[in-house]
Amino acid sequence: MRTNPESKVVIETIPGATPTSKQRFDRMYVCFTSQRETWIESCRPIIGLDGAFLKWDIKGQLLAAVGRDGDNRIVPIAWAVVEIENNINWEWFVKLLKADLGLENG
């Protein structure tokens, strides 16, 4: 946050089964200011969305949004780590991305 002050990071957890039990990770969203500004200033107004499996000890899905600049290079815009790839998580991801990029009804 020191080097990209207007970046957005959202971490959501699931409460434990009892009031004293620990919370559990649900999902996380990251959009750095520099990547957002690069997409706005130099990329085509098209966003690619994709998901990939995380195959470590902690399973999950990586959701990513990317753009293409004038030289046809891939520019990452934002990403999220979620437990499962489903419509609820995709809607959450796209809603946050839409707000960060100021797309409104676009």
Backbone as JSON Lines, residues from 0, in Angstrom:
{"i":0,"aa":"M","n":[0.83,-1.19,0.0],"ca":[0.0,0.0,0.0],"c":[0.88,1.25,0.0]}
{"i":1,"aa":"R","n":[2.12,1.12,0.42],"ca":[3.02,2.26,0.45],"c":[3.42,2.67,-0.97]}
{"i":2,"aa":"T","n":[3.68,1.71,-1.86],"ca":[4.13,2.02,-3.21],"c":[2.97,2.18,-4.19]}
{"i":3,"aa":"N","n":[1.83,1.62,-3.91],"ca":[0.62,1.76,-4.74],"c":[-0.54,2.15,-3.83]}
{"i":4,"aa":"P","n":[-0.59,3.44,-3.41],"ca":[-1.53,3.84,-2.36],"c":[-3.01,3.61,-2.64]}
{"i":5,"aa":"E","n":[-3.44,3.62,-3.88],"ca":[-4.87,3.44,-4.15],"c":[-5.21,2.02,-4.59]}
{"i":6,"aa":"S","n":[-4.33,1.09,-4.29],"ca":[-4.58,-0.31,-4.62],"c":[-5.72,-0.84,-3.77]}
{"i":7,"aa":"K","n":[-6.33,-1.92,-4.25],"ca":[-7.44,-2.5,-3.51],"c":[-7.15,-3.96,-3.21]}
{"i":8,"aa":"V","n":[-7.25,-4.32,-1.96],"ca":[-7.1,-5.7,-1.51],"c":[-8.28,-6.01,-0.61]}
{"i":9,"aa":"V","n":[-9.02,-7.05,-0.96],"ca":[-10.18,-7.46,-0.17],"c":[-9.95,-8.91,0.26]}
{"i":10,"aa":"I","n":[-10.0,-9.16,1.55],"ca":[-9.87,-10.53,2.07],"c":[-11.14,-10.84,2.85]}
{"i":11,"aa":"E","n":[-11.78,-11.93,2.48],"ca":[-13.0,-12.35,3.16],"c":[-12.77,-13.7,3.83]}
{"i":12,"aa":"T","n":[-13.33,-13.85,5.01],"ca":[-13.22,-15.09,5.77],"c":[-14.6,-15.61,6.12]}
{"i":13,"aa":"I","n":[-14.63,-16.87,6.5],"ca":[-15.86,-17.5,6.96],"c":[-15.74,-17.67,8.47]}
{"i":14,"aa":"P","n":[-16.74,-17.23,9.24],"ca":[-16.64,-17.39,10.69],"c":[-16.58,-18.87,11.1]}
{"i":15,"aa":"G","n":[-15.94,-19.12,12.23],"ca":[-15.86,-20.48,12.74],"c":[-17.21,-21.0,13.2]}
{"i":16,"aa":"A","n":[-17.26,-22.3,13.44],"ca":[-18.51,-22.94,13.83],"c":[-19.0,-22.47,15.2]}
{"i":17,"aa":"T","n":[-18.07,-22.15,16.07],"ca":[-18.43,-21.66,17.4],"c":[-17.8,-20.28,17.59]}
{"i":18,"aa":"P","n":[-18.3,-19.49,18.53],"ca":[-17.75,-18.13,18.72],"c":[-16.25,-18.1,19.03]}
{"i":19,"aa":"T","n":[-15.71,-19.13,19.64],"ca":[-14.29,-19.12,19.99],"c":[-13.4,-19.79,18.93]}
{"i":20,"aa":"S","n":[-13.99,-20.4,17.91],"ca":[-13.17,-21.07,16.89],"c":[-12.63,-20.05,15.88]}
{"i":21,"aa":"K","n":[-11.57,-20.43,15.19],"ca":[-10.9,-19.54,14.24],"c":[-11.71,-19.36,12.96]}
{"i":22,"aa":"Q","n":[-11.48,-18.21,12.34],"ca":[-12.09,-17.96,11.04],"c":[-11.34,-18.75,9.98]}
{"i":23,"aa":"R","n":[-12.01,-18.98,8.84],"ca":[-11.41,-19.74,7.74],"c":[-11.38,-18.86,6.5]}
{"i":24,"aa":"F","n":[-10.31,-18.95,5.71],"ca":[-10.17,-18.19,4.48],"c":[-11.28,-18.54,3.5]}
{"i":25,"aa":"D","n":[-11.85,-17.53,2.85],"ca":[-12.87,-17.75,1.82],"c":[-12.37,-17.27,0.46]}
{"i":26,"aa":"R","n":[-11.98,-15.98,0.37],"ca":[-11.52,-15.48,-0.92],"c":[-10.74,-14.17,-0.73]}
{"i":27,"aa":"M","n":[-9.91,-13.83,-1.74],"ca":[-9.08,-12.64,-1.68],"c":[-9.0,-12.01,-3.08]}
{"i":28,"aa":"Y","n":[-9.09,-10.71,-3.14],"ca":[-9.05,-9.95,-4.4],"c":[-7.91,-8.94,-4.32]}
{"i":29,"aa":"V","n":[-7.15,-8.79,-5.42],"ca":[-6.04,-7.84,-5.48],"c":[-6.08,-7.08,-6.8]}
{"i":30,"aa":"C","n":[-6.02,-5.76,-6.72],"ca":[-5.92,-4.91,-7.91],"c":[-4.98,-3.76,-7.56]}
{"i":31,"aa":"F","n":[-3.76,-3.78,-8.12],"ca":[-2.78,-2.73,-7.85],"c":[-3.06,-1.5,-8.71]}
{"i":32,"aa":"T","n":[-2.85,-0.33,-8.14],"ca":[-3.1,0.92,-8.84],"c":[-2.33,1.0,-10.15]}
{"i":33,"aa":"S","n":[-1.06,0.63,-10.13],"ca":[-0.22,0.75,-11.33],"c":[-0.75,-0.13,-12.47]}
{"i":34,"aa":"Q","n":[-1.23,-1.31,-12.16],"ca":[-1.77,-2.18,-13.21],"c":[-3.11,-1.66,-13.71]}
{"i":35,"aa":"R","n":[-3.94,-1.16,-12.82],"ca":[-5.22,-0.59,-13.22],"c":[-5.01,0.61,-14.13]}
{"i":36,"aa":"E","n":[-4.09,1.51,-13.75],"ca":[-3.83,2.7,-14.54],"c":[-3.21,2.34,-15.9]}
{"i":37,"aa":"T","n":[-2.36,1.33,-15.94],"ca":[-1.77,0.89,-17.21],"c":[-2.86,0.41,-18.15]}
{"i":38,"aa":"W","n":[-3.82,-0.38,-17.64],"ca":[-4.9,-0.86,-18.49],"c":[-5.74,0.31,-19.01]}
{"i":39,"aa":"I","n":[-6.07,1.25,-18.15],"ca":[-6.89,2.4,-18.54],"c":[-6.2,3.26,-19.6]}
{"i":40,"aa":"E","n":[-4.88,3.47,-19.42],"ca":[-4.15,4.39,-20.29],"c":[-3.66,3.76,-21.59]}
{"i":41,"aa":"S","n":[-3.32,2.47,-21.6],"ca":[-2.62,1.94,-22.77],"c":[-3.18,0.66,-23.37]}
{"i":42,"aa":"C","n":[-4.26,0.14,-22.84],"ca":[-4.77,-1.14,-23.35],"c":[-6.07,-0.96,-24.13]}
{"i":43,"aa":"R","n":[-6.33,-1.94,-24.95],"ca":[-7.6,-1.99,-25.67],"c":[-8.74,-2.17,-24.66]}
{"i":44,"aa":"P","n":[-9.93,-1.71,-24.96],"ca":[-11.03,-1.81,-23.99],"c":[-11.67,-3.2,-23.97]}
{"i":45,"aa":"I","n":[-10.82,-4.21,-23.86],"ca":[-11.28,-5.6,-23.8],"c":[-10.58,-6.24,-22.61]}
{"i":46,"aa":"I","n":[-11.32,-7.03,-21.85],"ca":[-10.76,-7.71,-20.68],"c":[-10.93,-9.21,-20.87]}
{"i":47,"aa":"G","n":[-9.84,-9.94,-20.65],"ca":[-9.9,-11.4,-20.68],"c":[-10.01,-11.93,-19.26]}
{"i":48,"aa":"L","n":[-10.88,-12.89,-19.05],"ca":[-11.07,-13.5,-17.73],"c":[-10.76,-14.98,-17.83]}
{"i":49,"aa":"D","n":[-10.07,-15.52,-16.82],"ca":[-9.77,-16.94,-16.83],"c":[-9.55,-17.42,-15.4]}
{"i":50,"aa":"G","n":[-9.68,-18.7,-15.21],"ca":[-9.45,-19.33,-13.91],"c":[-8.46,-20.46,-14.06]}
{"i":51,"aa":"A","n":[-7.71,-20.72,-12.99],"ca":[-6.73,-21.8,-13.0],"c":[-6.71,-22.48,-11.63]}
{"i":52,"aa":"F","n":[-6.42,-23.77,-11.64],"ca":[-6.33,-24.52,-10.39],"c":[-5.04,-24.18,-9.66]}
{"i":53,"aa":"L","n":[-5.12,-24.11,-8.33],"ca":[-3.94,-24.01,-7.48],"c":[-3.67,-25.41,-6.95]}
{"i":54,"aa":"K","n":[-2.49,-25.94,-7.23],"ca":[-2.22,-27.35,-6.92],"c":[-1.14,-27.5,-5.85]}
{"i":55,"aa":"W","n":[-1.27,-26.77,-4.76],"ca":[-0.35,-26.92,-3.65],"c":[-1.07,-27.6,-2.51]}
{"i":56,"aa":"D","n":[-0.49,-27.51,-1.33],"ca":[-1.15,-28.09,-0.15],"c":[-2.51,-27.43,0.09]}
{"i":57,"aa":"I","n":[-2.59,-26.14,-0.19],"ca":[-3.86,-25.42,-0.03],"c":[-4.48,-25.34,-1.41]}
{"i":58,"aa":"K","n":[-5.58,-26.01,-1.61],"ca":[-6.24,-26.04,-2.91],"c":[-7.09,-24.78,-3.09]}
{"i":59,"aa":"G","n":[-7.43,-24.49,-4.32],"ca":[-8.27,-23.34,-4.62],"c":[-8.21,-23.03,-6.09]}
{"i":60,"aa":"Q","n":[-8.7,-21.85,-6.43],"ca":[-8.72,-21.38,-7.81],"c":[-8.14,-19.97,-7.85]}
{"i":61,"aa":"L","n":[-7.42,-19.68,-8.93],"ca":[-6.92,-18.35,-9.19],"c":[-7.77,-17.78,-10.32]}
{"i":62,"aa":"L","n":[-8.45,-16.67,-10.07],"ca":[-9.23,-15.99,-11.09],"c":[-8.41,-14.78,-11.53]}
{"i":63,"aa":"A","n":[-8.3,-14.54,-12.83],"ca":[-7.47,-13.45,-13.32],"c":[-8.2,-12.63,-14.38]}
{"i":64,"aa":"A","n":[-7.9,-11.34,-14.4],"ca":[-8.38,-10.43,-15.44],"c":[-7.16,-9.8,-16.09]}
{"i":65,"aa":"V","n":[-7.09,-9.89,-17.42],"ca":[-5.95,-9.35,-18.16],"c":[-6.43,-8.53,-19.34]}
{"i":66,"aa":"G","n":[-5.56,-7.65,-19.81],"ca":[-5.83,-6.86,-21.0],"c":[-4.67,-7.02,-21.98]}
{"i":67,"aa":"R","n":[-4.79,-6.42,-23.15],"ca":[-3.73,-6.42,-24.17],"c":[-3.4,-4.98,-24.53]}
{"i":68,"aa":"D","n":[-2.1,-4.67,-24.54],"ca":[-1.7,-3.31,-24.9],"c":[-1.53,-3.19,-26.42]}
{"i":69,"aa":"G","n":[-1.03,-2.04,-26.88],"ca":[-0.88,-1.78,-28.3],"c":[0.11,-2.7,-28.99]}
{"i":70,"aa":"D","n":[1.07,-3.26,-28.24],"ca":[2.05,-4.2,-28.8],"c":[1.6,-5.64,-28.65]}
{"i":71,"aa":"N","n":[0.35,-5.83,-28.27],"ca":[-0.25,-7.16,-28.09],"c":[0.35,-7.94,-26.93]}
{"i":72,"aa":"R","n":[0.9,-7.24,-25.96],"ca":[1.42,-7.9,-24.75],"c":[0.33,-7.98,-23.71]}
{"i":73,"aa":"I","n":[0.38,-9.02,-22.9],"ca":[-0.61,-9.23,-21.85],"c":[-0.3,-8.32,-20.66]}
{"i":74,"aa":"V","n":[-1.32,-7.63,-20.17],"ca":[-1.19,-6.75,-19.01],"c":[-2.13,-7.27,-17.93]}
{"i":75,"aa":"P","n":[-1.59,-7.75,-16.8],"ca":[-2.48,-8.19,-15.72],"c":[-3.19,-6.99,-15.1]}
{"i":76,"aa":"I","n":[-4.46,-7.16,-14.81],"ca":[-5.24,-6.08,-14.23],"c":[-5.54,-6.38,-12.76]}
{"i":77,"aa":"A","n":[-6.1,-7.55,-12.49],"ca":[-6.47,-7.94,-11.13],"c":[-6.55,-9.45,-11.06]}
{"i":78,"aa":"W","n":[-6.52,-9.98,-9.84],"ca":[-6.68,-11.41,-9.65],"c":[-7.31,-11.67,-8.3]}
{"i":79,"aa":"A","n":[-7.81,-12.88,-8.16],"ca":[-8.44,-13.29,-6.91],"c":[-8.11,-14.75,-6.66]}
{"i":80,"aa":"V","n":[-8.04,-15.11,-5.4],"ca":[-7.89,-16.5,-4.99],"c":[-9.17,-16.87,-4.27]}
{"i":81,"aa":"V","n":[-9.82,-17.92,-4.74],"ca":[-11.09,-18.36,-4.17],"c":[-11.02,-19.86,-3.88]}
{"i":82,"aa":"E","n":[-11.91,-20.33,-3.02],"ca":[-11.92,-21.77,-2.7],"c":[-12.38,-22.6,-3.89]}
{"i":83,"aa":"I","n":[-13.46,-22.16,-4.53],"ca":[-13.98,-22.9,-5.69],"c":[-14.38,-21.91,-6.78]}
{"i":84,"aa":"E","n":[-14.31,-22.35,-8.02],"ca":[-14.73,-21.53,-9.15],"c":[-16.22,-21.79,-9.39]}
{"i":85,"aa":"N","n":[-17.02,-20.79,-9.05],"ca":[-18.46,-20.9,-9.26],"c":[-19.02,-19.53,-9.63]}
{"i":86,"aa":"N","n":[-20.29,-19.48,-9.96],"ca":[-20.91,-18.22,-10.38],"c":[-20.86,-17.15,-9.3]}
{"i":87,"aa":"I","n":[-21.0,-17.54,-8.05],"ca":[-20.98,-16.58,-6.95],"c":[-19.62,-15.9,-6.86]}
{"i":88,"aa":"N","n":[-18.53,-16.68,-6.92],"ca":[-17.19,-16.11,-6.85],"c":[-16.85,-15.29,-8.09]}
{"i":89,"aa":"W","n":[-17.27,-15.73,-9.27],"ca":[-17.03,-14.96,-10.49],"c":[-17.78,-13.63,-10.42]}
{"i":90,"aa":"E","n":[-19.01,-13.65,-9.96],"ca":[-19.79,-12.42,-9.85],"c":[-19.13,-11.45,-8.87]}
{"i":91,"aa":"W","n":[-18.66,-11.96,-7.75],"ca":[-17.96,-11.15,-6.75],"c":[-16.71,-10.52,-7.37]}
{"i":92,"aa":"F","n":[-15.92,-11.32,-8.09],"ca":[-14.69,-10.86,-8.72],"c":[-14.98,-9.78,-9.77]}
{"i":93,"aa":"V","n":[-15.93,-10.03,-10.65],"ca":[-16.24,-9.09,-11.72],"c":[-16.84,-7.8,-11.17]}
{"i":94,"aa":"K","n":[-17.63,-7.9,-10.11],"ca":[-18.21,-6.71,-9.49],"c":[-17.11,-5.81,-8.92]}
{"i":95,"aa":"L","n":[-16.13,-6.39,-8.24],"ca":[-15.01,-5.61,-7.7],"c":[-14.16,-5.03,-8.83]}
{"i":96,"aa":"L","n":[-13.91,-5.82,-9.87],"ca":[-13.13,-5.36,-11.02],"c":[-13.84,-4.19,-11.71]}
{"i":97,"aa":"K","n":[-15.12,-4.32,-11.92],"ca":[-15.93,-3.3,-12.57],"c":[-15.86,-1.98,-11.77]}
{"i":98,"aa":"A","n":[-15.95,-2.06,-10.46],"ca":[-15.87,-0.87,-9.61],"c":[-14.48,-0.25,-9.68]}
{"i":99,"aa":"D","n":[-13.43,-1.07,-9.65],"ca":[-12.06,-0.56,-9.7],"c":[-11.75,0.14,-11.02]}
{"i":100,"aa":"L","n":[-12.25,-0.39,-12.12],"ca":[-11.96,0.18,-13.43],"c":[-12.94,1.29,-13.82]}
{"i":101,"aa":"G","n":[-13.96,1.52,-13.02],"ca":[-14.94,2.55,-13.31],"c":[-15.75,2.26,-14.56]}
{"i":102,"aa":"L","n":[-16.1,1.0,-14.76],"ca":[-16.8,0.59,-15.99],"c":[-18.29,0.88,-15.97]}
{"i":103,"aa":"E","n":[-18.87,1.05,-14.82],"ca":[-20.3,1.29,-14.65],"c":[-21.1,0.27,-15.45]}
{"i":104,"aa":"N","n":[-21.76,0.65,-16.53],"ca":[-22.57,-0.28,-17.3],"c":[-21.85,-0.79,-18.53]}
{"i":105,"aa":"G","n":[-20.53,-0.59,-18.59],"ca":[-19.76,-0.97,-19.79],"c":[-19.38,-2.42,-19.77]}
